[in-house]
Amino acid sequence: MFDNREKLYKSALEKYVGKHVFDLIEKNAQEQLYPQGEIKNLTISFYNIMNYTLLSTKFSPRFMIEFLYTYYDTIFQSIESNRGVVLNLNGDEIISIFGYKDSNHEINAIKSYFNSIKIFNEYLKTINLQNMNLLGIGINSGEVNIGNFGTENRLFYSVSGNHVNLAHLLLNSNRLYNTNIIISD
């Protein structure tokens, strides 16, 4: 399948860190080996599956693995097809950024959500969960610190700052207001 171990390692690394971070490493590996960041105006989106804990108690672990795979695949493709970058996931929560590749980032984040909800709702029909309000998102834009966080021994490419925190708060506020999407102005 691979011509040599180097191609195998590169392919594995790109799958683990994503194409955006992989391209940064390829461009300047030495610079990417240390904690560092830059200030950029970006749109941050946090996705999650509302009522995921309840779902996981009603369905088998095998079903939940397939469910999460479909969810990740749908969201990742929607984000990337709208010029966004998937940064991280934590359980069912997905963190992404828009604006690293273009200036139309607010619109692209919103388009990503509506594209993903359309596709995900079609999937929910196939498993008889079409009446469940499952996909939530919080979207916020502003200046954030983006780059390598951690120590010299272990790094994570991520974002931090007040605008990131607000996007996460907006995601969680969906439960309070019984909504699926909250966008700051």
WORAFEN-V597234 format. One record per backbone hydrogen bond with DSSP energy under -0.5 kcal/mol. CO is the residue of the C=O (numbers start at 1). NH is the residue of the N-H. E is the energy in kcal/mol with one decimal. If there is no record, write none. Layout:
co = <CO & CO>
nh = <NH & NH>
e = <E & E>
This chain:
co = <4 & 5 & 6 & 7 & 8 & 9 & 10 & 11 & 12 & 13 & 14 & 17 & 18 & 19 & 20 & 21 & 22 & 23 & 24 & 28 & 30 & 31 & 36 & 38 & 38 & 40 & 40 & 42 & 42 & 43 & 44 & 45 & 46 & 47 & 48 & 48 & 49 & 51 & 52 & 53 & 54 & 54 & 55 & 55 & 60 & 61 & 62 & 63 & 64 & 65 & 66 & 67 & 68 & 69 & 70 & 71 & 72 & 73 & 74 & 75 & 76 & 77 & 78 & 79 & 79 & 80 & 83 & 85 & 85 & 88 & 90 & 93 & 94 & 95 & 95 & 96 & 97 & 98 & 104 & 105 & 106 & 107 & 108 & 109 & 110 & 111 & 112 & 113 & 114 & 115 & 116 & 117 & 118 & 119 & 120 & 121 & 122 & 123 & 123 & 124 & 124 & 125 & 129 & 132 & 134 & 134 & 136 & 137 & 138 & 139 & 140 & 142 & 143 & 144 & 144 & 145 & 146 & 147 & 147 & 148 & 149 & 154 & 156 & 156 & 158 & 160 & 161 & 162 & 163 & 164 & 165 & 166 & 167 & 168 & 169 & 170 & 171 & 172 & 172 & 173 & 174 & 174 & 180 & 182>
nh = <8 & 9 & 10 & 11 & 12 & 13 & 14 & 15 & 16 & 17 & 18 & 21 & 22 & 23 & 24 & 25 & 26 & 27 & 28 & 32 & 33 & 34 & 148 & 40 & 146 & 42 & 144 & 44 & 142 & 98 & 140 & 96 & 138 & 94 & 50 & 136 & 52 & 55 & 56 & 57 & 57 & 58 & 58 & 59 & 64 & 65 & 66 & 67 & 68 & 69 & 70 & 71 & 72 & 73 & 74 & 75 & 76 & 77 & 78 & 79 & 80 & 81 & 82 & 82 & 84 & 83 & 99 & 87 & 97 & 95 & 93 & 90 & 47 & 87 & 88 & 45 & 85 & 43 & 108 & 109 & 110 & 111 & 112 & 113 & 114 & 115 & 116 & 117 & 118 & 119 & 120 & 121 & 122 & 123 & 124 & 125 & 126 & 126 & 127 & 127 & 129 & 128 & 132 & 134 & 50 & 136 & 48 & 182 & 46 & 184 & 44 & 42 & 163 & 40 & 146 & 160 & 38 & 149 & 158 & 36 & 156 & 151 & 149 & 158 & 147 & 145 & 165 & 166 & 167 & 168 & 169 & 170 & 171 & 172 & 173 & 174 & 174 & 175 & 176 & 177 & 178 & 179 & 137 & 139>
e = <-1.7 & -2.9 & -2.6 & -2.5 & -2.5 & -2.9 & -2.5 & -1.8 & -1.9 & -2.8 & -1.9 & -0.5 & -2.5 & -2.8 & -1.7 & -2.4 & -2.7 & -2.2 & -2.1 & -1.3 & -1.1 & -0.8 & -1.8 & -0.5 & -2.8 & -0.8 & -2.7 & -0.5 & -2.3 & -2.4 & -2.1 & -2.5 & -2.0 & -2.0 & -0.7 & -2.8 & -1.3 & -2.3 & -2.7 & -1.0 & -0.7 & -0.9 & -1.0 & -1.4 & -2.3 & -2.0 & -1.9 & -2.7 & -2.8 & -2.3 & -2.2 & -2.4 & -3.4 & -2.7 & -2.5 & -2.6 & -3.2 & -2.1 & -2.0 & -2.8 & -2.8 & -2.4 & -0.7 & -0.9 & -2.7 & -1.4 & -0.6 & -0.6 & -2.3 & -2.8 & -2.1 & -2.6 & -2.6 & -2.7 & -1.6 & -2.5 & -2.7 & -2.9 & -2.0 & -2.1 & -1.8 & -2.8 & -2.2 & -1.8 & -2.3 & -2.4 & -2.6 & -2.8 & -1.6 & -2.0 & -3.0 & -2.4 & -1.4 & -1.8 & -2.5 & -1.6 & -1.2 & -0.6 & -0.8 & -0.7 & -3.0 & -1.3 & -1.8 & -1.2 & -4.1 & -0.6 & -2.0 & -1.8 & -2.2 & -2.3 & -3.3 & -2.3 & -0.5 & -2.3 & -0.6 & -2.0 & -2.3 & -0.6 & -2.7 & -1.5 & -2.5 & -2.4 & -3.3 & -0.7 & -2.4 & -2.6 & -2.2 & -2.4 & -1.7 & -2.0 & -2.3 & -2.7 & -2.0 & -2.2 & -1.7 & -0.7 & -1.2 & -0.9 & -0.7 & -2.2 & -0.9 & -2.1 & -2.3 & -2.3>
